[in-house]
Amino acid sequence: MIEDERDTEIGSSIDSTESRWVFQEDEDVSEIDEFDADLPMIDSEDEENEEHRLIRTGPRIDSFDVEALEVPGAHRNDYEDLSMGKRIVLIFQTLGVVFGDVGTSPLYTFSVMFRKAPINGNEDIIGALSLVLYTLILIPLVKYILVVLWANDDGEGGTFALYSLICRHAKASLLPNQLPSDAQISGFRLKVPSPELERSLKIKERLETSLTLKKILLLLVLAGTSMVIANGVVTPAMSVLSSVNGLKVGVDAIKQDQVVMISVAFLVILFSVQKYGTSKMGLFVGPALFIWFCSLAGIGIYNLIKYDSSVLRAFNPIYIYYFFARNSTKAWYSLGGCLLCATGSEAMFADLCYFSIRSVQLTFVFLVLPCLMLGYLGQAAYLMENHADAGQAFFSSVPNGVFWPTLFIANIAALIASRAMTTATFSCIKQSTALGCFPRLKIIHTSRKFMGHIYIPVLNWFLLAVSLVFVCSISSIDEIGNAYGIAEVGVMTMTTILVTLVMLLIWQINIIIVLSFAVVFLGLELIFFSSVLWSVTDGSWIILVFAVIMFLIMFVWNYGSNLKYETEVKQKLSTDLMRELGCNLGTIRAPGIGLLYNELVKGIPGIFGHFLTTLPAIHSMIIFVSIKYVPVPVVPQSERFLFRRVCQKSYHIFRCIARYGYKDVRKENHQTFEQLLMESLEKFIRREAQERSLESDGDGDSNSEDECSGSRVLIAPNGSVYSLGVPLLTDFTETSIPIFEASTSEDVESQSSNHPVLDAEQSLERELSFIRKAKESGVVYLVGHGDIRARKDSWFLKKLLINYFYAFLRKNCRRGIANLSVPHSHLMQVGMTYMV
């Protein structure tokens, strides 16, 4: 047993482009360079092994490339088989979480529009109303509710869900860790492009073979995600400030500074209660938002009856043309305000993980949209006789008798709207983290029933801080509204592009429909974007700067992570070296199990060689564990672990890939994880032995097969077997395998026994017994931290990104091993630095 199991930090520097691990004889020591000569010798009980050591030399591709597959299992939707009562509760929660943002848009839409394009007559009011109504119909209803929601990734919405969906159908990811076995996960459910639709096949082939297109796709996704995070900042600022501004209508003595201070207090309260979760808060705020929508409809109907019902003419789109004809540039300028009526559309898609598609669609069509339209119609009817009140259109149109109750419920609705965008931001960040595009953060799951309900403390307080700065520095509703429009139309545009690609690649629908969708909505969004960009110098540039900063954080993290992974691939240990070292690996094998964590899914990680050259002994059983996120929301527990054997049985080395979807909850502690892993390993070994026995029955000469050959079948931990037809490891002849120990020789002789069936059973029991004894001796987590540094001859920009920005992010992010809560007495960490 290794005596010192405390945390150990060992540093080393390796040039990734020039080095690999190889086997070196003593007589060649003089040829080793000065740096490599300092490496310690590898001890062994066998005198013959004293002539061998590990050195580093040029890169080489090893043959350790074929992985075992898993068996598809069933995945059950969280929202199936709900009773009628639970469905009603779900609708209320949907109101509270999904529609808060779009529901509060009547507070500020007309106010911002008519500040940019002052009213010159009643025709302007009808034209502006017509513009708002058709924007509501086209963007939230047609685009998002009827089209975009169906582009979900097994119930997950948002920019990264679209990216995951595309990556699953075409190998568009820049990280080279995809395996054929990933497609066997039940969550993939691929719809293979049919031969008749050559367009889909050509797009798929083009996307998979073009590195430039992959990079462009990733940049679009990162840009869209940065805009979602920017929305998480500007939505609370805009919603809360506009609702508190209603005090100016009710109390003349209220000043703008007092409005700002009250808004700051509300924002602090809002982000403080975020930790209580979507289910708990959604059930509370759902009825509150239902009252808000009913208030919008009621006030709208009242104003239509009392003032001017002729505003119903706005349903004729010809008034949009009249509006632009009368106002020209000012009408185009007011488009930035009109866009605010569709804010929250992206939140409906991003928050889809919390609720079912059907509940979101039905709630919007039969409750949200009618109430919003009545609210805008009522405001327009009031303004037909009160042009001067356009600056506070909503609160001025509220009847005096219900003003204070409406002001109260409006502020509650504003807090709910802010919360809706915050939860969407949480969901988007979790997806991007799982797909390797954002530094790891602590994620708290707030619901035991629905795994998508999450809370990210660091991000929550970060959004609060930036929102407070935003409110205090820009207190003008017009400027904040323009910033809001920039963030909203930015993410809308990225969503349109990605959904168009989904239509072409996955849905495989008629090209005329795809082109119509792309041309109509991209054209519409670019027009809106041109309008909001015209006012970017008014102070809304701050949100653009914030979005650029978030984009750079994600880009640097993704760039550094990919570079680190590619470097570790080049540093893989060769299988020739493992065979030459023998089953003792050139050192002492102490009782116990070592779980060596590394990101590689293929090959033997180079950091394992660092363990061998640094530690006085290594565990009797080694399992290379790779935590891998695959582009699916959920991986069923029965498909979690993927096993294979490394080299011969006598080495007792295995590979395990623990696969998670980006929606999966990694809440198991280290003891639970160890138990699940060992149970899966035993099942794998039993099925492997069963398959070897079947092969022996079918081939009388098979009992002389070299035991270094890998299994020729794909074996799942739950027991199913698939024929592969090729070895899992390159076959080696017996003569090429040196025998370093008497025990190894005895094992080989036992394989050639006259009773193959009995001997196979005994061999199986011996190996299972060996595993159990190793487990009883203890499990130690061997964590390899591979850092990267830019080489001295690298470009200045690369040095800046890798040595400073990426190093800072990596130093301050959450370690992957932290999810298992491994005690320090069971943890051993070794660091390596790769020069790239």
Residue, then its C-alpha position, 0 to 999 in steps of 0.5 A: m500500500i502506498e504510505d503517503e496518500r496526502d495531496t501531492e503536487i509535482g511539476s514537470s514541463i514537457d514540449s508537446t510537439e517534440s516528446r513522447w514516452v518510449f522504452q530505453e535500454d541502459e546502453d542508450v543512456s548516453e544519447i538522452d539529452e540533459f533534461d531527460a537524464d534527470l528522470p528517475m529509474i523505474d524499480s522492479e522486483d525482477e533484476e531484468n527490469e533494472e535495465h529499463r527506464l522511461i524517456r521522452t522522445g518524438p510523438r507517435i500514434d498508438s493503436f489504442d483506438v477502439e472503444a466498447l459500446e453501451v446498450p441503449g435504454a429507455h429515457r422517460n420524459d419528466y412530464e409524462d403521465l401528469s394528472m389534471g391537477k398537476r398540469i394546472v400547477l404546471i401551467f401556473q409555474t410556466l406563467g411564472v418562469v417562462f412568460g414573465d419577461v414578455g408579459t411586462s413589455p407593455l410597461y415600456t414599449f409605447s413609452v420608448m417608441f413615442r419618445k423616439a417618434p413623437i405623436n403627430g396625430n392619431e394615425d401615428i398611434i394606429g401605425a405604431l400599434s399595428l407595428v407592435l401587434y404584427t411584431l408580436i405575431l411574427i416573432p413570439l408566435v410564429k417564429y418561437i412558439l410555432v417553429v423554434l420550440w420544436a428545434n429543442d434538444d430532447g426538451e432542452g432549449g437555448t443556443f447551446a441546445l441547438y449547437s448540441l443538436i447539430c453536433r449530434h447529427a454532424k461531427a461539428s464539434l472542435l473537441p476531438n473526443q467523439l467516439p462511435s459508441d456515443a451514437q449508441i446512447s438512447g438519447f441520440r435518437l438520430k434521424v439519419p439523412s435519407p439518400e433521397l435528400e442529397r442536400s442534407l447529406k451534402i451539408k453534413e459532409r461539408l460541415e464535417t470536413s470544413l474546419t472553417l465552418k466548424k469554427i464559424l458555427l462555434l463563434l455564432v453559438l458563443a456570440g448568441t450565448s454572450m447575448v443571452i448573458a447580457n440579457g440576464v443583466v439588462t432585463p432586471a434593470m429595464s423591468v424593475l426600473s420601468s415598473v418603479n417609474g410608475l411612482k412618478v405618475g402617482v406621486d408628483a414629488i418622487k424624483q429620479d434618484q429615489v426611483v433608482m434607489i428603490s429599484v436597487a433595493f428591489l434588485v437585491i431582493l430579487f437576486s436574494v430569493q433566486k436560490y429558492g428554486t424554480s419549482k418553489m418560486g414558480l408556484f408562488v409567482g405563477p398566480a401573481l403573473f396570472i393576475w397581472f395578465c388578467s389586469l392587462a386584459g381588463i384595463g385594455i377592455y376598459n380603455l377600448i370601451k371608454y376612449d376609442s375602439s377605432v384602434l382595432r383598425a391596427f389589425n390592418p397592416i396597411y397602417i404600418y406603411y402609413f406610419f413609415a410614410r408619415n415619419s420616415t426616419k423617425a419611424w425607423y428609429s422607433l423600431g428599437g422601441c417596437l422590438l421591446c414588445a418581443t423581449g422575452s421570446e428567447a427566454m421562452f425557448a431557453d427556459l423550455c427545459y423547465f416545462s413541456i413544449r405543449s404547456v408553453q404553447l397552449t399558455f401563450v396562445f390562449l392566455v398570454l398573447p390575447c392579454l398582451m394584445l388587449g393591453y396594447l390596444g387599451q393603451a393606444a385607445y387612451l393615447m388617442e385622446n391623451h397624446a401628452d401622456a405618451g412618455q408614461a403610456f401604461f401607468s397613465s392609462v390605468p384607471n384611478g380607482v385601480f392605480w395603486p393595486t396595478l402599480f403593486i402587481a406591476n412591480i411584482a410582475a417586473l421582478i418575475a420577468s427579471r427572474a425568468m431571464t436569470t433562470a434562462t441564463f443559468s440554463c444556458i451557462k450549464q449547457s455551455t459548461a458541459l460542452g466545454c465552452f465555459p469555466r466550471l462553476k458550482i451548480i446547485h439543483t433546486s428540485r429533486k423531481f426535475m433535474g433541469h431546475i438549477y441555481i448558480p450562486v457565483l453567476n447570480w451575484f455577478l449578474l446582480a452586481v452588473s445590473l446594479v452598475f447598469v441601473c446606477s450609471i444609466s437611469s434613462i429608460d430610453e438608453i436601457g431600452n436600446a441596450y435591451g434591444i441590442a441584446e435581444v435582437g442579437v440572440m434572436t439573429m443567432t437563433t434564426i441562423l442555427v434553426t435554419l441549419v437544423m431545418l436543412l440538416i435534421w428536419q430535411i424539409n422543403i428548401i422553399i420553406v427553409l428559405s422563406f423562414a431564413v429570409v423573413f426572420l433574418g431580414l426582419e431582425l437585421i432591420f431591427f438591429s440596424s435601428v438599435l445600433w443607430s443609438v449605440t452611442d447613447g450609453s447602450w454601448i455598455i451592454l455591447v462591451f459586456a457581451v464582448i467580455m463574456f464572448l472572450i471568456m468563452f472563446v479563451w476557455n474553449y480555445g485553451s481546453n481544445l489545445k490542452y486536449e490535443t496536447e494530451v493526445k500527442q503525449k499518449l503512452s504507446t502500447d509498445l512501452m506498456r508491453e515492454l515494461g511488463c505487468n509490474l510496469g517497471t515498479i512495485r504494485a501495491p494492493g489497492i485501486g487507483l482511479l486515474y482521472n484524465e480527459l482522454v477517451k482514447g489511449i493511455p494518458g501521458i501523465f500516467g508515465h509521470f506517476l510511474t517515474t515519480l511514485p515509489a509504487i503504483h496500485s495493483m489495479i489501475i482504472f483510467v477514468s474519463i468524465k465525458y459530456v456527450p451532446v445529449p441532455v441525459v445519459p441513462q444510468s444503465e448506459r453511464f459507464l463504458f469499459r474496456r481492458v488495457c493490455q493483458k489480464s495480468y496488468h489489471i489495467f482498465r479504461c472507464i469512460a463515465r458519460y454524462g449529458y449536459k442536463d445530467v446531475r452529478k450529485e453522487n459522492h465518491q462512495t456511490f460513484e465507486q460502488l457503481l463503477m465496480e459493479s459495472l466493472e464486474k459485469f464487464i469482466r463476467r461478460e468478457a469471460q462468457e464471450r471468450s468461452l463461446e469463442s473457445d467452444g467454436d474454435g478448438d485452437s482458440n485456447s492458444e490465443d495470445e492473452c494480450s489480444g483484446s476482446r473481439v466483442l462489444i460488452a456493455p456493463n449490463g451484460s449485453v454483447y455485440s460482435l465487433g469482428v476486430p480486436l479491441l487491441t492490436d494482437f501481439t505474438e507471444t514471442s514479442i512479450p518479454i516475461f518479467e515475473a514468474s507469476t506472469s509465466e505461470d499465468v500463461e501456462s495456466q491458459s494452456s490447461n487441458h481443461p479450458v472451460l474449468d480453467a476459464e471459470q477459475s481464471l474468472e473467479r481469480e480475477l474477481s477475487f483480485i478485484r474485491k481484495a484490491k477494493e478492500s485495500g482502498v481506493v485512491y483518486l489519482v488526479g492529473h492536472g495538465d496545464i499548458r504554457a505557450r512556447k517561447d517562440s509563440w505569437f504574442l497573442k497566443k502567449l497572452l491568451i494561454n499564459y494569462f487569460y486561460a491560466f487565470l480562468r483555470k486557476n479560479c474555476r471549479r475542479g472537476i473532482a470537486n463534484l465527487s467530494v473526495p476526502h483529501s486522504h484518498l486524493m493524490q494530485v500530480g501536475m504537468t505543464y505542457m508547452v504548446 
